[in-house]
Amino acid sequence: MSTVQRGRPPEHGLRNTATYRAWAYIRAVVNNPNRRGYATVGGAGLKHDPRWEEFAEFVTDMGECPEGHSLRRHDASKGFDAGNCFWHLPSRKD
């Protein structure tokens, strides 16, 4: 995957995918104090793997999001990294 240049759309072709949205969400709730949810994530000191500043590194660790899945953490009191995150398939009860 190639790098993203300022003011240009990403060149990886995955911007409109669940994978990209999950990555963007993680970065927002960890880094953006104006984002809903920041207070209980980034504001509470939770971080993401620093490598995940790059979308390509996130995909390397997590793979692409399987259809119908969403990103979850095994332990919500810990941050976002490959050891704590997984693609979750919601059941009808979720």
N, CA, C and O atoms as CSV, one atom per row, in Angstrom:
chain,resi,resn,atom,element,x,y,z
A,1,MET,N,N,0.838,-1.174,0.000
A,1,MET,CA,C,0.000,0.000,0.000
A,1,MET,C,C,0.881,1.233,0.000
A,1,MET,O,O,1.939,1.239,0.629
A,2,SER,N,N,0.472,2.243,-0.675
A,2,SER,CA,C,1.283,3.438,-0.750
A,2,SER,C,C,0.873,4.453,0.290
A,2,SER,O,O,-0.169,4.337,0.935
A,3,THR,N,N,1.717,5.444,0.431
A,3,THR,CA,C,1.449,6.468,1.431
A,3,THR,C,C,0.402,7.440,0.931
A,3,THR,O,O,0.123,7.528,-0.265
A,4,VAL,N,N,-0.163,8.160,1.865
A,4,VAL,CA,C,-1.178,9.152,1.545
A,4,VAL,C,C,-0.526,10.519,1.572
A,4,VAL,O,O,0.146,10.860,2.545
A,5,GLN,N,N,-0.706,11.306,0.531
A,5,GLN,CA,C,-0.179,12.653,0.496
A,5,GLN,C,C,-1.252,13.613,0.964
A,5,GLN,O,O,-2.438,13.412,0.705
A,6,ARG,N,N,-0.827,14.661,1.655
A,6,ARG,CA,C,-1.766,15.659,2.172
A,6,ARG,C,C,-2.612,16.223,1.040
A,6,ARG,O,O,-2.101,16.598,-0.015
A,7,GLY,N,N,-3.925,16.275,1.284
A,7,GLY,CA,C,-4.845,16.851,0.312
A,7,GLY,C,C,-5.247,15.900,-0.809
A,7,GLY,O,O,-6.007,16.277,-1.701
A,8,ARG,N,N,-4.746,14.676,-0.766
A,8,ARG,CA,C,-5.080,13.703,-1.800
A,8,ARG,C,C,-5.740,12.500,-1.156
A,8,ARG,O,O,-5.409,12.148,-0.023
A,9,PRO,N,N,-6.667,11.865,-1.856
A,9,PRO,CA,C,-7.302,10.667,-1.294
A,9,PRO,C,C,-6.304,9.533,-1.157
A,9,PRO,O,O,-5.315,9.494,-1.889
A,10,PRO,N,N,-6.540,8.608,-0.234
A,10,PRO,CA,C,-5.630,7.478,-0.091
A,10,PRO,C,C,-5.555,6.659,-1.372
A,10,PRO,O,O,-6.539,6.522,-2.099
A,11,GLU,N,N,-4.374,6.121,-1.633
A,11,GLU,CA,C,-4.147,5.374,-2.866
A,11,GLU,C,C,-4.356,3.873,-2.695
A,11,GLU,O,O,-4.161,3.116,-3.646
A,12,HIS,N,N,-4.751,3.426,-1.499
A,12,HIS,CA,C,-4.874,1.997,-1.261
A,12,HIS,C,C,-6.192,1.426,-1.767
A,12,HIS,O,O,-6.341,0.207,-1.840
A,13,GLY,N,N,-7.145,2.277,-2.116
A,13,GLY,CA,C,-8.410,1.810,-2.666
A,13,GLY,C,C,-9.379,1.244,-1.643
A,13,GLY,O,O,-10.384,0.643,-2.021
A,14,LEU,N,N,-9.101,1.421,-0.359
A,14,LEU,CA,C,-9.954,0.843,0.683
A,14,LEU,C,C,-10.694,1.893,1.504
A,14,LEU,O,O,-11.276,1.557,2.536
A,15,ARG,N,N,-10.689,3.138,1.080
A,15,ARG,CA,C,-11.279,4.202,1.881
A,15,ARG,C,C,-12.759,3.970,2.210
A,15,ARG,O,O,-13.189,4.278,3.322
A,16,ASN,N,N,-13.518,3.454,1.303
A,16,ASN,CA,C,-14.953,3.244,1.526
A,16,ASN,C,C,-15.252,1.822,1.969
A,16,ASN,O,O,-16.211,1.208,1.500
A,17,THR,N,N,-14.434,1.300,2.871
A,17,THR,CA,C,-14.614,-0.065,3.351
A,17,THR,C,C,-14.770,-0.074,4.868
A,17,THR,O,O,-14.422,0.895,5.542
A,18,ALA,N,N,-15.288,-1.161,5.390
A,18,ALA,CA,C,-15.416,-1.311,6.843
A,18,ALA,C,C,-14.046,-1.311,7.511
A,18,ALA,O,O,-13.910,-0.844,8.642
A,19,THR,N,N,-13.040,-1.823,6.833
A,19,THR,CA,C,-11.679,-1.847,7.384
A,19,THR,C,C,-11.183,-0.433,7.619
A,19,THR,O,O,-10.669,-0.120,8.693
A,20,TYR,N,N,-11.334,0.414,6.626
A,20,TYR,CA,C,-10.878,1.802,6.738
A,20,TYR,C,C,-11.686,2.553,7.799
A,20,TYR,O,O,-11.125,3.322,8.579
A,21,ARG,N,N,-12.987,2.334,7.826
A,21,ARG,CA,C,-13.821,3.015,8.828
A,21,ARG,C,C,-13.432,2.601,10.246
A,21,ARG,O,O,-13.423,3.437,11.150
A,22,ALA,N,N,-13.111,1.321,10.453
A,22,ALA,CA,C,-12.673,0.860,11.772
A,22,ALA,C,C,-11.371,1.539,12.164
A,22,ALA,O,O,-11.226,1.989,13.300
A,23,TRP,N,N,-10.436,1.619,11.251
A,23,TRP,CA,C,-9.146,2.264,11.501
A,23,TRP,C,C,-9.334,3.751,11.814
A,23,TRP,O,O,-8.742,4.275,12.758
A,24,ALA,N,N,-10.151,4.413,11.022
A,24,ALA,CA,C,-10.395,5.840,11.243
A,24,ALA,C,C,-11.071,6.071,12.595
A,24,ALA,O,O,-10.748,7.034,13.290
A,25,TYR,N,N,-11.996,5.206,12.969
A,25,TYR,CA,C,-12.674,5.318,14.266
A,25,TYR,C,C,-11.674,5.196,15.412
A,25,TYR,O,O,-11.692,6.001,16.344
A,26,ILE,N,N,-10.802,4.192,15.345
A,26,ILE,CA,C,-9.803,4.005,16.391
A,26,ILE,C,C,-8.961,5.263,16.554
A,26,ILE,O,O,-8.787,5.760,17.667
A,27,ARG,N,N,-8.449,5.768,15.465
A,27,ARG,CA,C,-7.604,6.960,15.528
A,27,ARG,C,C,-8.369,8.152,16.089
A,27,ARG,O,O,-7.804,8.951,16.834
A,28,ALA,N,N,-9.643,8.281,15.742
A,28,ALA,CA,C,-10.435,9.413,16.222
A,28,ALA,C,C,-10.707,9.322,17.719
A,28,ALA,O,O,-10.519,10.310,18.428
A,29,VAL,N,N,-11.143,8.173,18.221
A,29,VAL,CA,C,-11.479,8.083,19.651
A,29,VAL,C,C,-10.242,8.099,20.539
A,29,VAL,O,O,-10.342,8.370,21.736
A,30,VAL,N,N,-9.083,7.813,19.966
A,30,VAL,CA,C,-7.846,7.878,20.736
A,30,VAL,C,C,-7.229,9.277,20.678
A,30,VAL,O,O,-6.670,9.747,21.669
A,31,ASN,N,N,-7.324,9.938,19.532
A,31,ASN,CA,C,-6.572,11.172,19.307
A,31,ASN,C,C,-7.378,12.469,19.291
A,31,ASN,O,O,-6.794,13.540,19.453
A,32,ASN,N,N,-8.682,12.414,19.103
A,32,ASN,CA,C,-9.459,13.630,18.875
A,32,ASN,C,C,-10.391,13.947,20.047
A,32,ASN,O,O,-11.425,13.299,20.204
A,33,PRO,N,N,-10.032,14.940,20.874
A,33,PRO,CA,C,-10.868,15.278,22.026
A,33,PRO,C,C,-12.281,15.736,21.658
A,33,PRO,O,O,-13.167,15.748,22.513
A,34,ASN,N,N,-12.498,16.110,20.402
A,34,ASN,CA,C,-13.831,16.540,19.964
A,34,ASN,C,C,-14.705,15.374,19.518
A,34,ASN,O,O,-15.890,15.555,19.240
A,35,ARG,N,N,-14.137,14.203,19.450
A,35,ARG,CA,C,-14.868,13.017,18.984
A,35,ARG,C,C,-15.690,12.407,20.114
A,35,ARG,O,O,-15.198,12.235,21.229
A,36,ARG,N,N,-16.950,12.082,19.814
A,36,ARG,CA,C,-17.773,11.383,20.798
A,36,ARG,C,C,-17.076,10.068,21.149
A,36,ARG,O,O,-16.633,9.348,20.254
A,37,GLY,N,N,-16.978,9.759,22.395
A,37,GLY,CA,C,-16.305,8.545,22.842
A,37,GLY,C,C,-14.877,8.769,23.294
A,37,GLY,O,O,-14.294,7.909,23.954
A,38,TYR,N,N,-14.300,9.924,22.945
A,38,TYR,CA,C,-12.919,10.201,23.327
A,38,TYR,C,C,-12.729,10.167,24.841
A,38,TYR,O,O,-11.716,9.660,25.323
A,39,ALA,N,N,-13.674,10.692,25.583
A,39,ALA,CA,C,-13.525,10.783,27.043
A,39,ALA,C,C,-13.263,9.428,27.680
A,39,ALA,O,O,-12.500,9.336,28.642
A,40,THR,N,N,-13.881,8.381,27.162
A,40,THR,CA,C,-13.714,7.059,27.763
A,40,THR,C,C,-12.618,6.230,27.092
A,40,THR,O,O,-12.338,5.105,27.508
A,41,VAL,N,N,-12.005,6.791,26.059
A,41,VAL,CA,C,-10.942,6.061,25.371
A,41,VAL,C,C,-9.651,6.881,25.480
A,41,VAL,O,O,-8.884,6.694,26.425
A,42,GLY,N,N,-9.410,7.762,24.552
A,42,GLY,CA,C,-8.191,8.580,24.594
A,42,GLY,C,C,-8.107,9.439,25.839
A,42,GLY,O,O,-7.031,9.595,26.416
A,43,GLY,N,N,-9.239,10.001,26.263
A,43,GLY,CA,C,-9.262,10.830,27.464
A,43,GLY,C,C,-8.990,10.034,28.729
A,43,GLY,O,O,-8.597,10.596,29.751
A,44,ALA,N,N,-9.199,8.727,28.661
A,44,ALA,CA,C,-8.932,7.844,29.798
A,44,ALA,C,C,-7.526,7.242,29.712
A,44,ALA,O,O,-7.161,6.384,30.516
A,45,GLY,N,N,-6.747,7.697,28.738
A,45,GLY,CA,C,-5.375,7.239,28.616
A,45,GLY,C,C,-5.161,6.026,27.730
A,45,GLY,O,O,-4.036,5.540,27.613
A,46,LEU,N,N,-6.227,5.524,27.100
A,46,LEU,CA,C,-6.064,4.375,26.214
A,46,LEU,C,C,-5.450,4.835,24.893
A,46,LEU,O,O,-5.748,5.924,24.403
A,47,LYS,N,N,-4.606,4.005,24.337
A,47,LYS,CA,C,-3.888,4.326,23.103
A,47,LYS,C,C,-4.118,3.231,22.066
A,47,LYS,O,O,-4.762,2.218,22.339
A,48,HIS,N,N,-3.583,3.456,20.885
A,48,HIS,CA,C,-3.528,2.403,19.878
A,48,HIS,C,C,-2.064,2.131,19.576
A,48,HIS,O,O,-1.191,2.946,19.876
A,49,ASP,N,N,-1.813,0.987,18.986
A,49,ASP,CA,C,-0.455,0.649,18.575
A,49,ASP,C,C,0.076,1.810,17.732
A,49,ASP,O,O,-0.577,2.199,16.763
A,50,PRO,N,N,1.233,2.372,18.068
A,50,PRO,CA,C,1.739,3.516,17.296
A,50,PRO,C,C,1.933,3.206,15.810
A,50,PRO,O,O,1.857,4.108,14.977
A,51,ARG,N,N,2.181,1.947,15.477
A,51,ARG,CA,C,2.303,1.572,14.070
A,51,ARG,C,C,1.000,1.815,13.328
A,51,ARG,O,O,1.003,2.028,12.116
A,52,TRP,N,N,-0.126,1.784,14.058
A,52,TRP,CA,C,-1.430,1.933,13.427
A,52,TRP,C,C,-1.741,3.368,13.008
A,52,TRP,O,O,-2.841,3.643,12.530
A,53,GLU,N,N,-0.798,4.278,13.178
A,53,GLU,CA,C,-0.967,5.602,12.563
A,53,GLU,C,C,-0.999,5.440,11.048
A,53,GLU,O,O,-1.577,6.266,10.341
A,54,GLU,N,N,-0.384,4.384,10.559
A,54,GLU,CA,C,-0.385,4.069,9.125
A,54,GLU,C,C,-1.430,2.990,8.861
A,54,GLU,O,O,-1.402,1.920,9.470
A,55,PHE,N,N,-2.336,3.279,7.963
A,55,PHE,CA,C,-3.399,2.339,7.630
A,55,PHE,C,C,-2.832,0.986,7.194
A,55,PHE,O,O,-3.365,-0.061,7.562
A,56,ALA,N,N,-1.764,1.011,6.419
A,56,ALA,CA,C,-1.173,-0.238,5.920
A,56,ALA,C,C,-0.739,-1.140,7.070
A,56,ALA,O,O,-0.869,-2.361,6.971
A,57,GLU,N,N,-0.233,-0.575,8.146
A,57,GLU,CA,C,0.201,-1.370,9.295
A,57,GLU,C,C,-0.994,-1.989,10.020
A,57,GLU,O,O,-0.928,-3.125,10.490
A,58,PHE,N,N,-2.087,-1.227,10.104
A,58,PHE,CA,C,-3.312,-1.758,10.693
A,58,PHE,C,C,-3.786,-2.973,9.899
A,58,PHE,O,O,-4.131,-3.999,10.484
A,59,VAL,N,N,-3.804,-2.861,8.575
A,59,VAL,CA,C,-4.255,-3.962,7.717
A,59,VAL,C,C,-3.294,-5.147,7.816
A,59,VAL,O,O,-3.729,-6.298,7.796
A,60,THR,N,N,-2.000,-4.876,7.921
A,60,THR,CA,C,-1.026,-5.954,8.079
A,60,THR,C,C,-1.338,-6.770,9.336
A,60,THR,O,O,-1.287,-8.000,9.313
A,61,ASP,N,N,-1.658,-6.084,10.422
A,61,ASP,CA,C,-1.932,-6.764,11.694
A,61,ASP,C,C,-3.309,-7.407,11.743
A,61,ASP,O,O,-3.452,-8.531,12.224
A,62,MET,N,N,-4.321,-6.704,11.251
A,62,MET,CA,C,-5.709,-7.147,11.439
A,62,MET,C,C,-6.320,-7.808,10.211
A,62,MET,O,O,-7.318,-8.519,10.328
A,63,GLY,N,N,-5.743,-7.588,9.049
A,63,GLY,CA,C,-6.364,-8.070,7.820
A,63,GLY,C,C,-7.568,-7.204,7.489
A,63,GLY,O,O,-7.910,-6.296,8.247
A,64,GLU,N,N,-8.201,-7.475,6.380
A,64,GLU,CA,C,-9.396,-6.726,6.006
A,64,GLU,C,C,-10.586,-7.242,6.802
A,64,GLU,O,O,-10.647,-8.419,7.157
A,65,CYS,N,N,-11.518,-6.358,7.074
A,65,CYS,CA,C,-12.711,-6.706,7.834
A,65,CYS,C,C,-13.585,-7.667,7.028
A,65,CYS,O,O,-14.006,-7.338,5.919
A,66,PRO,N,N,-13.860,-8.853,7.581
A,66,PRO,CA,C,-14.777,-9.758,6.883
A,66,PRO,C,C,-16.184,-9.143,6.831
A,66,PRO,O,O,-16.575,-8.398,7.729
A,67,GLU,N,N,-16.912,-9.453,5.808
A,67,GLU,CA,C,-18.254,-8.905,5.635
A,67,GLU,C,C,-19.120,-9.182,6.864
A,67,GLU,O,O,-19.165,-10.305,7.365
A,68,GLY,N,N,-19.802,-8.148,7.337
A,68,GLY,CA,C,-20.712,-8.273,8.465
A,68,GLY,C,C,-20.052,-8.200,9.829
A,68,GLY,O,O,-20.739,-8.281,10.847
A,69,HIS,N,N,-18.736,-8.048,9.873
A,69,HIS,CA,C,-18.008,-8.002,11.132
A,69,HIS,C,C,-17.745,-6.554,11.553
A,69,HIS,O,O,-17.879,-5.626,10.755
A,70,SER,N,N,-17.373,-6.384,12.800
A,70,SER,CA,C,-16.937,-5.084,13.314
A,70,SER,C,C,-15.748,-5.314,14.231
A,70,SER,O,O,-15.535,-6.422,14.722
A,71,LEU,N,N,-14.984,-4.274,14.455
A,71,LEU,CA,C,-13.802,-4.393,15.300
A,71,LEU,C,C,-14.211,-4.308,16.765
A,71,LEU,O,O,-14.976,-3.426,17.156
A,72,ARG,N,N,-13.703,-5.216,17.558
A,72,ARG,CA,C,-13.950,-5.234,19.004
A,72,ARG,C,C,-12.631,-5.437,19.724
A,72,ARG,O,O,-11.634,-5.843,19.128
A,73,ARG,N,N,-12.644,-5.145,21.025
A,73,ARG,CA,C,-11.494,-5.421,21.884
A,73,ARG,C,C,-11.863,-6.543,22.843
A,73,ARG,O,O,-12.979,-6.581,23.362
A,74,HIS,N,N,-10.939,-7.442,23.075
A,74,HIS,CA,C,-11.157,-8.501,24.064
A,74,HIS,C,C,-11.359,-7.885,25.442
A,74,HIS,O,O,-12.229,-8.316,26.199
A,75,ASP,N,N,-10.556,-6.878,25.766
A,75,ASP,CA,C,-10.611,-6.200,27.054
A,75,ASP,C,C,-10.799,-4.708,26.808
A,75,ASP,O,O,-9.866,-4.024,26.386
A,76,ALA,N,N,-11.994,-4.206,27.069
A,76,ALA,CA,C,-12.309,-2.800,26.791
A,76,ALA,C,C,-11.549,-1.828,27.686
A,76,ALA,O,O,-11.554,-0.624,27.430
A,77,SER,N,N,-10.897,-2.331,28.734
A,77,SER,CA,C,-10.112,-1.443,29.600
A,77,SER,C,C,-8.691,-1.257,29.065
A,77,SER,O,O,-7.896,-0.515,29.641
A,78,LYS,N,N,-8.383,-1.935,27.963
A,78,LYS,CA,C,-7.067,-1.816,27.334
A,78,LYS,C,C,-7.213,-1.180,25.966
A,78,LYS,O,O,-8.311,-1.124,25.413
A,79,GLY,N,N,-6.109,-0.702,25.426
A,79,GLY,CA,C,-6.116,-0.003,24.150
A,79,GLY,C,C,-6.281,-0.918,22.951
A,79,GLY,O,O,-6.645,-2.089,23.065
A,80,PHE,N,N,-5.997,-0.334,21.801
A,80,PHE,CA,C,-6.171,-1.007,20.521
A,80,PHE,C,C,-4.824,-1.496,19.993
A,80,PHE,O,O,-3.946,-0.696,19.669
A,81,ASP,N,N,-4.672,-2.806,19.912
A,81,ASP,CA,C,-3.501,-3.418,19.283
A,81,ASP,C,C,-3.900,-4.807,18.810
A,81,ASP,O,O,-4.987,-5.294,19.122
A,82,ALA,N,N,-3.019,-5.433,18.062
A,82,ALA,CA,C,-3.360,-6.723,17.451
A,82,ALA,C,C,-3.675,-7.795,18.486
A,82,ALA,O,O,-4.461,-8.700,18.207
A,83,GLY,N,N,-3.086,-7.716,19.664
A,83,GLY,CA,C,-3.348,-8.707,20.693
A,83,GLY,C,C,-4.668,-8.520,21.414
A,83,GLY,O,O,-5.158,-9.444,22.063
A,84,ASN,N,N,-5.249,-7.331,21.307
A,84,ASN,CA,C,-6.485,-7.043,22.024
A,84,ASN,C,C,-7.679,-6.835,21.096
A,84,ASN,O,O,-8.813,-6.758,21.569
A,85,CYS,N,N,-7.453,-6.744,19.800
A,85,CYS,CA,C,-8.543,-6.482,18.850
A,85,CYS,C,C,-8.843,-7.715,17.998
A,85,CYS,O,O,-7.974,-8.547,17.740
A,86,PHE,N,N,-10.088,-7.800,17.577
A,86,PHE,CA,C,-10.503,-8.903,16.708
A,86,PHE,C,C,-11.707,-8.462,15.899
A,86,PHE,O,O,-12.416,-7.529,16.277
A,87,TRP,N,N,-11.933,-9.137,14.788
A,87,TRP,CA,C,-13.121,-8.897,13.971
A,87,TRP,C,C,-14.251,-9.745,14.543
A,87,TRP,O,O,-14.142,-10.969,14.617
A,88,HIS,N,N,-15.320,-9.096,14.940
A,88,HIS,CA,C,-16.450,-9.739,15.623
A,88,HIS,C,C,-17.641,-9.839,14.679
A,88,HIS,O,O,-17.998,-8.873,14.004
A,89,LEU,N,N,-18.245,-11.009,14.642
A,89,LEU,CA,C,-19.480,-11.201,13.890
A,89,LEU,C,C,-20.627,-11.154,14.879
A,89,LEU,O,O,-20.805,-12.088,15.661
A,90,PRO,N,N,-21.417,-10.071,14.858
A,90,PRO,CA,C,-22.520,-9.973,15.817
A,90,PRO,C,C,-23.552,-11.083,15.611
A,90,PRO,O,O,-23.873,-11.468,14.486
A,91,SER,N,N,-24.049,-11.572,16.720
A,91,SER,CA,C,-25.156,-12.531,16.649
A,91,SER,C,C,-26.444,-11.735,16.683
A,91,SER,O,O,-26.417,-10.517,16.859
A,92,ARG,N,N,-27.545,-12.393,16.521
A,92,ARG,CA,C,-28.826,-11.696,16.564
A,92,ARG,C,C,-29.109,-11.129,17.939
A,92,ARG,O,O,-29.941,-10.233,18.080
A,93,LYS,N,N,-28.429,-11.636,18.956
A,93,LYS,CA,C,-28.634,-11.173,20.323
A,93,LYS,C,C,-27.782,-9.957,20.660
A,93,LYS,O,O,-28.051,-9.281,21.653
A,94,ASP,N,N,-26.744,-9.655,19.844
A,94,ASP,CA,C,-25.852,-8.516,20.118
A,94,ASP,C,C,-26.554,-7.198,19.921
A,94,ASP,O,O,-25.949,-6.142,20.110
